[in-house]
Amino acid sequence: MASVVHPYEYVALRLPSDAVRVEQLSPSTTVSLGKFGSFNTNHILGRPFHLTYEILDKPDTQDGNNLRIVSSIELNTDALIDGSLSADDDVVPGTTFNGNGVSEIQELMKSNQDTIDGPSAQTMSREEVEILKQDTIGTDRGIIDKLLGSHSVIDQKTAFSLAKYTLRKNKKHLRRFTVLPLDVSLMVDWIMNNKDFTRILDLRNETLGLMGCWANVHYFTDKNSELPMRRGRWLMFDDTGGLVIAAMAERMGILRAEHRNYHNNADSPCTSDESSQRLIPPDFEHRRRDALKRNVPAMSGRSNTITLIHANTQPNLTLLKYFGFDVNIPSPDHPLFTQLKTLSWLQLLEPEADPVYAEPDVVPPETLATMKSNRRGVYFRKRRRWERVKTVIDETQAGEFDGLIISSAMLPSSILHHTVPLLAGSAQVVIYNPYIEPLVEIADIYSTARRTAFLNTLPEQRKVPSQDFPLDPTLLLGPTIQTSRVRKWQALPGRTHPLMSAKGGAEGYLFHATKVIPAGGKVVARGKGIKRRKVDNANIAVTQGSSPIRIDEK
C-alpha cells in the first residue's frame, strides 16, 4: 500500500463525527464535506496518509490553501488530559460519625445524581454560536472553550461526564478530517454504515477474515520451484460485487498496483497549476498505451491467481474500482489484469455452446498482408480473445485448485456438484451464507453418517446425484459450521455492558471442510503385527511384590 496520496485514487476521509466518506481525488477539484467545509485536492496530493487537516475560513497564504495540518501534540492534548484523570478526581471529602460520636473523614464518590443538566444549563444561545462561527478571529477550539465556560453546571460534572460532553462538542464544531488509505476493512465499515448492507450479503469484517484464514489464502510464488504443478490458485464464486475478491487479493498481495513516489512538501503547498504539473507523472495518460505495447496478455498468470465463476454475461466486480481496477477497462499495470481470471457457468459446463470458444478461421499470412489495418486489427483481437478464453476454460477444467470460496445466496449444493471435483487434495472449502439453513443441509450431506451409508452401499447401486446422496459424501471431510460477530462493549468500572445500538442484519455463517481423495479399491492394513503367545498360569510366578516373572520350562 502506498504511503502518500496519489492522483485519481480513492481515499477515506474520517470526519470528527467518526463518519467516513470515500472520495476520488482528481487533481484541481473541490471536495465538499458539508457543514465541515470544502478544500482543494491539490493541497493533499503527494502528502502522507494519516495526516489530520483543519479547514480554515480564509486561506492563510496567497495560493488559496485553506488547510492547516494539525500537529500530533495538538491531537493528543485531549487524550493526555483524559489519561491524567483517575478515579480520585471524582472523590470529594465528607464527614461522618462513628458509633462513639467521633467524627471521621470519609471519601465520597462524586456523582451526577443531583445535577440538573438540561438545555437551560447552556447560557449561550444558538445565535451567539453562529456569530462566533462567522467571526474570522475565533477558531473552532475557541468556540468549544466558550461553550464550556458558559455552562452553568460544568463544575458539578464528574470527570467522565465532562469528557463525554467535551467530546460531543468536538465532534459537532471541529472542522477537521483525516486522510486514510482505503482498504477492505474500511470499505466494509463504510458500506455497512452508508450503503445498502444487503448488497454485500451482510458480510462483516470478522467473517471476511475467517474466510481467508480457513481457505488458507496467502501469497504464493513458483519462481524457484521445481514442482511440475502450479499452485497458489483459488476458485471463487462471489455475489458481493467483488468484495470477497478484493479481500482475498489483498491477502495474496495483488490488490493494488505499484505507484511512483510523489512527495508534496507540507511546509510549502503548491498552487493548482503547479500541482497539476508536479504531482501528475508525465506519462500518466499514456501508461495504458505503453503497457499494451509490451503485449501483456490478460488473464495470463500461472500462479497466485484467482479464478472467478459468474452466472451472468459479465462478472459483477464494481467494488474493485475503489482499488484501481476497472473490469470494463482494465489497466495492464494492475496485478489483477493477469492474476484474475473470469469465466461463466456456460463456459465451464458446456464450452462448445459458447461461440467465443470456437476457434476463428486462420487467415494465411499472404492474405493477411493484403488486408486493411482495421480488418487486420479485428482479426488479431478475435484471435487473442479466443486464446484467452480457451486457456482459462482449459485450466479451470483441469482443476487442481488450492481452495474454493463461495459467497452467494444460491443453493450451495448446486455449486459444489461442479466445483468440488476441480479441487486438489487437502484443498479447503469455505462457504458463506447470511442464513444457516442452506449450510446445515450441506453439513448433513457430508456428515459421517451419510458417508458411512454411502460406503456400505454396493458400488453398482451408488448413484450421485440421487435422493439419498445429492453429492458425493466422500469428497469432503470434517464439515463444520460457525459464526463470528464482534459486539462493542463499554468497559468502565461498574458500568461494563454491551452498547445498546448496533447495526442489524443477518448473523452470517461459514461452512468449512477439507477436500480428500477417496482411496480406490479395498483398503487393507499392512505391516508387521505384534504376536502374542498364550502362556499358562503355571509358567508365571509372582515374586517381589506384584512383578510377574516368566519361568521357562526345558
Secondary structure in CASP SS format (residue, H / E / C, confidence):
PFRMAT SS
TARGET T0000
AUTHOR 0000-0000-0000
METHOD secondary structure of the structure
MODEL  1
M C 1.00
A C 1.00
S C 1.00
V E 1.00
V C 1.00
H C 1.00
P C 1.00
Y C 1.00
E E 1.00
Y E 1.00
V E 1.00
A E 1.00
L E 1.00
R E 1.00
L C 1.00
P C 1.00
S C 1.00
D C 1.00
A C 1.00
V E 1.00
R E 1.00
V E 1.00
E E 1.00
Q E 1.00
L E 1.00
S C 1.00
P C 1.00
S C 1.00
T C 1.00
T E 1.00
V E 1.00
S E 1.00
L C 1.00
G H 1.00
K H 1.00
F H 1.00
G C 1.00
S E 1.00
F E 1.00
N E 1.00
T H 1.00
N H 1.00
H H 1.00
I C 1.00
L C 1.00
G C 1.00
R C 1.00
P E 1.00
F C 1.00
H C 1.00
L C 1.00
T E 1.00
Y E 1.00
E E 1.00
I E 1.00
L C 1.00
D C 1.00
K C 1.00
P C 1.00
D C 1.00
T C 1.00
Q C 1.00
D C 1.00
G C 1.00
N C 1.00
N C 1.00
L E 1.00
R E 1.00
I E 1.00
V C 1.00
S C 1.00
S H 1.00
I H 1.00
E H 1.00
L H 1.00
N C 1.00
T H 1.00
D H 1.00
A H 1.00
L H 1.00
I H 1.00
D H 1.00
G H 1.00
S H 1.00
L C 1.00
S C 1.00
A H 1.00
D H 1.00
D H 1.00
D H 1.00
V E 1.00
V E 1.00
P E 1.00
G E 1.00
T E 1.00
T E 1.00
F E 1.00
N C 1.00
G C 1.00
N C 1.00
G C 1.00
V C 1.00
S E 1.00
E E 1.00
I E 1.00
Q E 1.00
E E 1.00
L E 1.00
M E 1.00
K C 1.00
S C 1.00
N C 1.00
Q C 1.00
D C 1.00
T C 1.00
I C 1.00
D C 1.00
G C 1.00
P H 1.00
S H 1.00
A H 1.00
Q E 1.00
T C 1.00
M C 1.00
S C 1.00
R H 1.00
E H 1.00
E H 1.00
V H 1.00
E H 1.00
I H 1.00
L H 1.00
K H 1.00
Q H 1.00
D C 1.00
T C 1.00
I C 1.00
G C 1.00
T C 1.00
D H 1.00
R H 1.00
G H 1.00
I H 1.00
I H 1.00
D H 1.00
K H 1.00
L H 1.00
L H 1.00
G H 1.00
S C 1.00
H E 1.00
S C 1.00
V C 1.00
I H 1.00
D H 1.00
Q H 1.00
K C 1.00
T C 1.00
A H 1.00
F H 1.00
S H 1.00
L H 1.00
A H 1.00
K H 1.00
Y H 1.00
T H 1.00
L H 1.00
R H 1.00
K H 1.00
N H 1.00
K H 1.00
K H 1.00
H H 1.00
L C 1.00
R C 1.00
R E 1.00
F E 1.00
T E 1.00
V E 1.00
L E 1.00
P E 1.00
L C 1.00
D C 1.00
V H 1.00
S H 1.00
L H 1.00
M H 1.00
V H 1.00
D H 1.00
W H 1.00
I H 1.00
M H 1.00
N H 1.00
N H 1.00
K C 1.00
D C 1.00
F H 1.00
T H 1.00
R H 1.00
I H 1.00
L C 1.00
D C 1.00
L C 1.00
R C 1.00
N H 1.00
E H 1.00
T H 1.00
L H 1.00
G H 1.00
L H 1.00
M H 1.00
G H 1.00
C H 1.00
W H 1.00
A C 1.00
N C 1.00
V C 1.00
H C 1.00
Y C 1.00
F C 1.00
T C 1.00
D C 1.00
K C 1.00
N C 1.00
S C 1.00
E C 1.00
L C 1.00
P C 1.00
M C 1.00
R C 1.00
R C 1.00
G C 1.00
R E 1.00
W E 1.00
L E 1.00
M E 1.00
F E 1.00
D E 1.00
D C 1.00
T C 1.00
G C 1.00
G C 1.00
L H 1.00
V H 1.00
I H 1.00
A H 1.00
A H 1.00
M H 1.00
A H 1.00
E H 1.00
R H 1.00
M H 1.00
G C 1.00
I C 1.00
L C 1.00
R C 1.00
A C 1.00
E C 1.00
H C 1.00
R C 1.00
N C 1.00
Y C 1.00
H C 1.00
N C 1.00
N C 1.00
A C 1.00
D C 1.00
S C 1.00
P C 1.00
C C 1.00
T C 1.00
S H 1.00
D H 1.00
E H 1.00
S H 1.00
S H 1.00
Q H 1.00
R H 1.00
L C 1.00
I C 1.00
P C 1.00
P C 1.00
D C 1.00
F H 1.00
E H 1.00
H H 1.00
R H 1.00
R H 1.00
R H 1.00
D H 1.00
A H 1.00
L H 1.00
K H 1.00
R C 1.00
N C 1.00
V C 1.00
P C 1.00
A C 1.00
M C 1.00
S C 1.00
G C 1.00
R C 1.00
S C 1.00
N C 1.00
T E 1.00
I E 1.00
T E 1.00
L E 1.00
I E 1.00
H E 1.00
A C 1.00
N C 1.00
T C 1.00
Q C 1.00
P C 1.00
N C 1.00
L C 1.00
T H 1.00
L H 1.00
L H 1.00
K H 1.00
Y H 1.00
F H 1.00
G C 1.00
F C 1.00
D C 1.00
V C 1.00
N C 1.00
I C 1.00
P C 1.00
S C 1.00
P C 1.00
D C 1.00
H C 1.00
P C 1.00
L H 1.00
F H 1.00
T H 1.00
Q H 1.00
L E 1.00
K E 1.00
T E 1.00
L E 1.00
S E 1.00
W H 1.00
L H 1.00
Q H 1.00
L H 1.00
L H 1.00
E C 1.00
P H 1.00
E H 1.00
A H 1.00
D C 1.00
P H 1.00
V H 1.00
Y H 1.00
A C 1.00
E C 1.00
P C 1.00
D C 1.00
V C 1.00
V C 1.00
P C 1.00
P H 1.00
E H 1.00
T H 1.00
L H 1.00
A H 1.00
T H 1.00
M C 1.00
K C 1.00
S H 1.00
N H 1.00
R H 1.00
R H 1.00
G H 1.00
V H 1.00
Y H 1.00
F H 1.00
R H 1.00
K H 1.00
R H 1.00
R H 1.00
R H 1.00
W H 1.00
E H 1.00
R H 1.00
V H 1.00
K H 1.00
T H 1.00
V H 1.00
I H 1.00
D H 1.00
E H 1.00
T H 1.00
Q H 1.00
A H 1.00
G C 1.00
E C 1.00
F E 1.00
D E 1.00
G E 1.00
L E 1.00
I E 1.00
I E 1.00
S E 1.00
S C 1.00
A C 1.00
M C 1.00
L C 1.00
P H 1.00
S H 1.00
S H 1.00
I H 1.00
L H 1.00
H H 1.00
H H 1.00
T H 1.00
V H 1.00
P H 1.00
L H 1.00
L E 1.00
A E 1.00
G E 1.00
S E 1.00
A E 1.00
Q E 1.00
V E 1.00
V E 1.00
I E 1.00
Y E 1.00
N E 1.00
P C 1.00
Y C 1.00
I C 1.00
E H 1.00
P H 1.00
L H 1.00
V H 1.00
E H 1.00
I H 1.00
A H 1.00
D H 1.00
I H 1.00
Y C 1.00
S C 1.00
T H 1.00
A H 1.00
R H 1.00
R H 1.00
T H 1.00
A H 1.00
F H 1.00
L H 1.00
N H 1.00
T C 1.00
L C 1.00
P H 1.00
E H 1.00
Q H 1.00
R C 1.00
K C 1.00
V C 1.00
P C 1.00
S C 1.00
Q C 1.00
D C 1.00
F C 1.00
P C 1.00
L C 1.00
D C 1.00
P C 1.00
T C 1.00
L C 1.00
L E 1.00
L E 1.00
G E 1.00
P E 1.00
T E 1.00
I E 1.00
Q E 1.00
T C 1.00
S C 1.00
R C 1.00
V C 1.00
R C 1.00
K C 1.00
W E 1.00
Q E 1.00
A C 1.00
L C 1.00
P C 1.00
G C 1.00
R C 1.00
T C 1.00
H E 1.00
P E 1.00
L C 1.00
M C 1.00
S C 1.00
A C 1.00
K C 1.00
G C 1.00
G C 1.00
A C 1.00
E C 1.00
G C 1.00
Y E 1.00
L E 1.00
F E 1.00
H E 1.00
A E 1.00
T E 1.00
K E 1.00
V C 1.00
I C 1.00
P C 1.00
A C 1.00
G C 1.00
G C 1.00
K C 1.00
V C 1.00
V C 1.00
A C 1.00
R C 1.00
G C 1.00
K C 1.00
G C 1.00
I C 1.00
K C 1.00
R C 1.00
R C 1.00
K C 1.00
V C 1.00
D C 1.00
N H 1.00
A H 1.00
N H 1.00
I E 1.00
A E 1.00
V E 1.00
T E 1.00
Q C 1.00
G C 1.00
S C 1.00
S E 1.00
P E 1.00
I E 1.00
R E 1.00
I C 1.00
D C 1.00
E C 1.00
K C 1.00
END
